[in-house]
């Protein structure tokens, strides 16, 4: 193992413990206790999966041997599911009434604007931003913090637009950059929910891509995360407040394309790979259908359907009140269509599309990754042995990403 990989591994262990400790304290004890039995139930089903041949919804997803490490990572997934459901998806009746009314109005406005006929209308190309750059250091890693005025304004003045745009901290875009002096290909690393801080430079292997593979690295911060947050990271995004989800991903696409335009204009960038994990995997898959000149897109542990995420994540005792307002049915599907990767045909060849997912994933589950894989013409795929968060420790995943970059011509001749 190289010095860089050893450094990354030490950080990942520390970051994972800190991340979980901070969030476990916010989960009701009852939900926390149930994470154990849910883990055992899943592992029992997995152990008997090979006996149910012909009864698999996704027969292309292989059965992988479950280890002790896999079991522990599944437990962490279950804990994180409890955290996400109990801290973000419990809303009062008045709030749910507002959301239902705004969602109905938003669907009508999108229909009138022709967005469902051509979802690209919701995602215009942004101008090149004026950026402010500061040199910083995190745990010995020197990087540039790039800040710029987002300038995002929705093409359709949807309900909740004023509310979304009045969060001042979110109107400034940020990215963490590792850059060589000479021109090199770039990799755009897109983080997951609750991330967006300099710690991600190590958690998402930016050092490896920069030092070992010789790439320039951009890690944009997703709206409402990291320095853009006005409270707990990501809380306003990926919730039952569906118009917030539309604004969040629309602004995320806008900001990523903005920072890529800056790299082209100011640093002569010509070659780009986009890699995302979890929420970032969803965003990477969405960008694959909107940006013309990408050399490689790697969607890691992705989902492709936010309505499905909501239906899967809401606490059981909330379902009746949500169903009564239609918030878990076709209305949820319809409002999220214009920001779904499945609404767009990928613009780069199938040979440069890559998907990886954990067969023991309890957060996204491997099913959505299979749907994306099919939508992408059965592009290169890795079904690794592990859970959702297990991607960070998986050697299979690390090798798969490195191979994808090499096969796409981005690391040929670079320092290995």
C-alpha positions in Angstrom: 0.0 0.0 0.0 1.4 3.4 -1.0 2.0 6.3 1.5 -1.0 8.1 -0.1 -3.3 5.1 0.4 -2.1 4.6 4.0 -2.8 8.3 4.7 -6.3 8.0 3.1 -7.1 4.8 5.1 -6.2 6.4 8.4 -8.4 9.4 7.6 -11.3 7.3 6.4 -11.4 5.4 9.7 -11.3 8.6 11.8 -13.8 10.4 9.6 -16.2 7.5 9.6 -16.2 7.2 13.4 -16.7 11.0 13.8 -19.5 11.2 11.2 -21.4 8.3 12.8 -20.9 9.5 16.4 -22.3 12.9 15.6 -25.4 11.5 13.9 -26.1 8.5 16.2 -26.8 10.9 19.0 -29.7 12.4 17.1 -31.5 9.1 16.4 -34.3 8.0 18.8 -33.2 5.0 20.9 -36.0 2.8 19.6 -34.9 3.3 16.0 -31.3 2.7 16.9 -32.1 -0.6 18.6 -34.1 -1.8 15.6 -31.0 -1.3 13.3 -29.5 -4.6 14.7 -32.5 -6.8 13.9 -32.9 -5.2 10.5 -29.3 -6.1 9.8 -29.7 -9.7 10.8 -32.9 -10.0 8.7 -31.1 -8.7 5.6 -28.1 -10.9 6.1 -30.4 -13.9 6.6 -32.2 -13.1 3.3 -28.9 -12.6 1.5 -27.6 -16.0 2.8 -30.5 -17.8 1.3 -30.6 -15.8 -2.0 -28.7 -18.4 -3.9 -31.4 -21.0 -3.1 -34.1 -18.8 -4.7 -32.8 -19.1 -8.3 -35.3 -17.8 -10.8 -37.0 -15.7 -8.2 -34.6 -12.7 -8.4 -35.9 -9.3 -9.5 -32.5 -8.4 -10.8 -30.8 -11.7 -11.9 -27.9 -9.8 -13.4 -26.8 -8.7 -9.9 -24.5 -11.5 -8.6 -24.6 -13.1 -5.2 -21.5 -12.2 -3.2 -20.2 -13.9 0.0 -21.2 -12.0 3.1 -18.3 -11.5 5.5 -18.1 -10.0 9.0 -16.9 -6.8 7.5 -19.9 -6.7 5.2 -22.2 -7.3 8.2 -20.7 -4.4 10.0 -21.1 -2.1 7.0 -24.7 -3.2 6.6 -25.3 -2.2 10.3 -23.9 1.2 9.6 -26.2 1.6 6.6 -29.2 0.7 8.8 -28.1 3.3 11.4 -27.8 5.9 8.7 -31.2 5.1 7.3 -32.7 5.6 10.8 -30.9 8.9 11.0 -32.1 10.2 7.7 -35.7 9.2 8.3 -36.1 10.5 11.8 -34.3 13.8 11.4 -35.5 14.9 8.0 -38.8 13.3 7.2 -41.0 14.1 10.1 -43.2 17.1 9.2 -46.3 18.6 10.7 -49.7 18.5 9.0 -49.7 22.2 8.0 -46.3 21.8 6.4 -47.5 18.7 4.5 -50.6 20.6 3.3 -48.3 23.4 2.0 -46.0 20.9 0.2 -48.9 19.1 -1.4 -50.4 22.4 -2.7 -47.0 23.6 -4.0 -46.3 20.3 -5.7 -49.6 20.3 -7.6 -48.9 23.9 -8.6 -45.3 23.1 -9.6 -46.4 20.2 -11.8 -48.9 22.5 -13.6 -46.2 25.2 -14.2 -43.7 22.7 -15.5 -46.3 21.3 -17.9 -47.2 24.7 -19.2 -43.5 25.6 -19.7 -43.0 22.4 -21.8 -40.4 21.0 -19.4 -41.9 17.5 -19.5 -41.7 17.5 -23.3 -38.0 18.5 -23.1 -36.5 18.5 -19.6 -33.4 20.2 -20.9 -35.4 23.5 -20.7 -35.0 23.4 -17.0 -31.2 23.2 -17.2 -29.8 26.0 -19.3 -26.0 26.4 -19.7 -24.6 28.9 -17.2 -22.0 31.6 -17.9 -18.4 31.4 -16.7 -18.3 32.7 -13.2 -15.9 35.1 -11.6 -14.2 33.2 -8.9 -12.3 34.0 -5.7 -9.5 31.6 -4.8 -7.8 31.1 -1.5 -5.0 28.7 -0.7 -5.7 26.5 2.3 -4.5 23.4 4.0 -6.4 20.5 5.6 -4.6 17.8 7.5 -1.4 18.5 5.5 -3.2 18.6 2.1 -2.8 21.9 0.3 -5.7 22.9 -1.9 -7.4 25.9 -3.4 -10.8 26.9 -2.2 -12.8 28.4 -5.1 -15.8 30.6 -4.3 -18.2 32.2 -6.8 -21.6 33.7 -7.0 -23.9 30.8 -8.0 -26.2 33.0 -10.0 -28.8 30.2 -10.1 -32.4 31.3 -10.9 -34.9 28.7 -12.0 -36.1 29.0 -15.6 -39.7 28.4 -14.3 -40.7 30.5 -11.2 -41.7 27.5 -9.2 -43.4 27.6 -5.8 -40.7 27.9 -3.1 -38.3 29.8 -5.4 -38.2 32.9 -3.2 -37.8 30.8 -0.1 -34.9 28.9 -1.7 -33.1 32.0 -3.0 -33.3 33.9 0.3 -30.9 31.5 2.0 -27.8 33.7 1.5 -25.2 31.1 2.4 -26.4 28.9 -0.4 -26.1 31.5 -3.1 -22.3 31.3 -3.0 -20.8 28.2 -4.8 -17.7 26.5 -3.5 -15.3 23.9 -4.8 -12.0 22.4 -3.5 -9.4 22.2 -6.2 -6.1 20.3 -6.5 -4.3 21.5 -9.6 -1.0 20.9 -11.5 1.0 23.7 -13.1 0.9 22.0 -16.5 -2.3 21.2 -18.3 -3.8 17.8 -17.3 -7.2 16.1 -17.6 -9.6 16.9 -14.8 -11.8 14.8 -12.6 -14.9 16.3 -11.0 -15.6 14.5 -7.7 -19.2 14.8 -6.5 -19.9 14.1 -2.8 -22.8 12.4 -1.0 -25.4 13.7 1.3 -24.1 15.3 4.5 -20.6 15.9 3.1 -19.2 18.9 1.3 -16.2 19.8 3.5 -12.4 19.8 2.9 -12.4 16.4 4.6 -13.8 15.0 1.4 -10.5 15.5 -0.3 -9.3 12.4 1.5 -12.6 10.6 1.8 -13.1 10.7 -2.0 -9.5 9.9 -2.8 -8.6 13.3 -4.4 -5.0 12.9 -3.3 -4.7 9.6 -5.2 -6.2 11.1 -8.4 -4.0 14.1 -8.1 -0.7 12.7 -6.9 -0.7 9.1 -8.2 -2.7 9.5 -11.4 -1.6 13.0 -12.3 -5.1 14.5 -12.7 -6.5 17.9 -11.7 -9.3 17.6 -9.2 -12.4 19.7 -8.6 -14.8 18.8 -5.8 -17.8 21.1 -6.0 -20.0 21.6 -2.9 -23.6 20.5 -3.3 -26.2 23.2 -2.5 -27.0 23.5 1.3 -23.9 21.5 2.2 -20.6 22.4 3.8 -19.9 26.2 3.8 -23.2 26.6 1.9 -25.3 25.3 4.8 -27.4 27.5 7.1 -27.8 24.6 9.5 -27.2 20.8 9.5 -25.5 19.9 6.2 -28.0 19.1 3.5 -31.1 19.3 5.6 -33.1 21.5 3.1 -32.3 19.0 0.3 -33.6 15.5 -0.3 -36.7 15.9 1.8 -40.4 15.6 1.5 -40.4 19.3 0.5 -40.3 18.2 -3.1 -39.8 21.7 -4.7 -36.6 22.0 -2.6 -35.4 18.8 -4.2 -36.1 20.2 -7.7 -34.2 23.5 -6.8 -31.3 21.6 -5.1 -30.5 19.4 -8.1 -31.2 22.1 -10.7 -28.8 24.4 -8.8 -26.3 21.6 -8.4 -26.2 21.0 -12.2 -25.9 24.7 -12.8 -23.0 25.1 -10.3 -21.1 22.0 -11.5 -21.3 23.3 -15.1 -20.2 26.7 -13.9 -17.1 25.5 -12.3 -16.2 23.3 -15.3 -16.6 26.5 -17.5 -14.1 28.2 -15.2 -11.6 25.4 -15.6 -12.0 25.6 -19.4 -11.7 29.3 -19.5 -9.0 30.0 -17.0 -7.0 26.8 -17.1 -7.5 25.4 -20.6 -9.3 22.3 -19.4 -10.2 20.0 -22.3 -10.8 16.6 -20.8 -13.2 15.9 -18.0 -14.2 12.8 -16.0 -17.2 13.1 -13.6 -17.3 10.8 -10.6 -20.0 10.9 -7.9 -21.0 8.8 -4.9 -24.5 8.3 -3.6 -26.3 11.7 -4.1 -23.3 12.6 -6.1 -23.7 9.5 -8.2 -27.2 10.6 -9.0 -25.9 14.1 -10.0 -23.1 12.6 -12.1 -25.7 10.5 -14.0 -27.8 13.6 -14.5 -24.9 15.6 -15.8 -24.1 12.8 -18.3 -27.3 13.7 -20.1 -26.6 17.4 -20.2 -22.9 18.1 -20.9 -21.6 17.4 -24.4 -17.9 17.0 -24.0 -17.4 14.6 -21.1 -14.7 11.9 -21.5 -16.0 9.6 -18.7 -18.8 9.4 -16.2 -18.7 7.1 -13.1 -21.9 6.8 -11.1 -21.1 5.3 -7.7 -23.8 3.7 -5.4 -26.4 5.8 -7.2 -30.2 6.0 -7.1 -32.1 7.4 -10.0 -35.6 8.0 -8.5 -36.1 10.5 -5.7 -39.7 9.6 -5.3 -38.6 6.0 -4.6 -36.1 7.3 -2.1 -38.9 9.1 -0.2 -41.2 6.1 -0.3 -38.5 3.9 1.0 -37.2 6.3 3.7 -40.2 7.7 5.5 -41.0 6.3 8.9 -43.9 3.8 8.9 -46.0 5.9 11.3 -45.9 8.8 8.8 -47.2 6.9 5.7 -50.9 7.3 6.4 -50.8 11.1 6.6 -48.5 11.3 3.5 -50.7 9.0 1.5 -53.8 11.1 2.5 -52.2 14.1 0.7 -50.9 12.1 -2.3 -47.3 12.7 -1.4 -46.0 9.2 -1.9 -47.8 8.4 -5.2 -47.8 9.6 -8.8 -47.5 13.2 -7.7 -44.1 12.5 -6.2 -43.0 10.7 -9.4 -44.1 13.5 -11.7 -42.5 16.5 -9.8 -39.1 14.7 -9.8 -39.1 13.7 -13.5 -37.2 16.8 -14.9 -34.3 16.1 -12.5 -34.1 12.3 -13.0 -31.1 10.8 -14.9 -33.7 8.6 -16.6 -35.2 11.6 -18.4 -32.0 12.1 -20.4 -30.1 10.1 -23.0 -26.4 10.1 -22.0 -24.3 12.2 -24.3 -21.1 10.1 -24.1 -20.5 6.7 -25.6 -21.4 3.6 -23.6 -17.7 2.6 -23.4 -17.2 5.7 -21.2 -20.1 5.1 -18.8 -19.4 3.3 -15.6 -21.6 2.2 -12.6 -20.7 0.6 -9.4 -23.0 -0.5 -6.5 -22.8 -2.7 -3.4 -24.8 -5.9 -3.4 -25.5 -5.3 0.3 -26.4 -1.6 0.0 -29.3 -0.8 2.4 -29.6 2.9 1.5 -29.8 3.1 -2.2 -30.0 -0.7 -2.7 -28.4 -2.1 -5.9 -31.8 -2.1 -7.8 -31.6 1.6 -8.8 -28.0 1.1 -10.0 -29.3 -1.8 -12.2 -32.0 0.5 -13.6 -29.3 3.1 -14.5 -27.1 0.4 -16.0 -29.9 -0.7 -18.2 -30.7 2.9 -19.2 -27.0 3.4 -20.1 -27.0 0.5 -22.4 -25.5 -2.0 -20.0 -22.3 0.0 -19.6 -19.4 -1.3 -17.5 -20.6 -2.2 -14.0 -19.1 -3.5 -10.8 -21.3 -5.2 -8.2 -18.9 -5.1 -5.3 -19.2 -7.0 -2.0 -20.3 -4.3 0.5 -22.9 -1.8 1.6 -23.6 1.7 0.6 -21.0 3.4 2.7 -18.7 0.5 2.1 -17.6 2.0 -1.2 -15.0 4.1 0.7 -13.1 1.0 1.9 -13.6 -1.3 -1.1 -10.5 -2.2 -3.0 -12.7 -3.5 -5.8 -14.2 0.0 -6.2 -10.9 1.8 -6.1 -9.5 -0.5 -8.9 -12.7 -0.1 -10.9 -12.5 3.7 -10.8 -8.8 3.7 -11.8 -9.5 1.3 -14.6 -12.4 3.4 -15.9 -10.2 6.5 -16.0 -7.5 4.6 -17.8 -9.9 3.0 -20.3 -11.3 6.5 -21.0 -7.8 7.8 -21.9 -7.5 10.2 -19.0 -4.5 8.6 -17.2 -2.6 7.2 -20.2 1.0 8.3 -19.8 0.3 9.8 -16.4 2.4 9.1 -13.3 1.0 5.9 -11.7 
